[in-house]
């Protein structure tokens, strides 16, 4: 029975050793998974914060994450989106200061925002032109000159 007892003890010891090894392996795998998840989550959380700020109108944002993986591609798209929004905001700011010389270039035929800002610019330029004509005529004493409604409107539609 001593042999049987020794064999049973050896089996029990082997099972305990295997259980401990399995537990240690599981802990290592969980730790590695947590590190990978954290590496993925951090830049996504940062970009979510940037998106939240942009959604509130704060466009002075930067995305610093750079990588050649999918998250890096997403970060690059965010940088391009921020640049686009800043460009349109700058154009609108120039218009608000009376700078009618701005040139707004749409990114594509689907770029509704740029098309609409360009349309506003066109309408404003028409209004300024009509106002100049009416002012000049008024200064010359010619009160028969009337503005042309169609001249100050935007015919381009998106």
Secondary structure, DSSP 8 states (H G I E B T S, - for coil): -HHHHHHHHHHHHHHHHHHHHHHHHHHHHHHHHHHHHHHHHHHHHHHHHHHHHHHTT----------SSHHHHHHHHHHHHHHHHHHHHHHHHHHHTT-TT-----SSTT-HHHHHHHHHHHHHHHHHHHHHHHHHHHHTT-TT----GGGGS-----
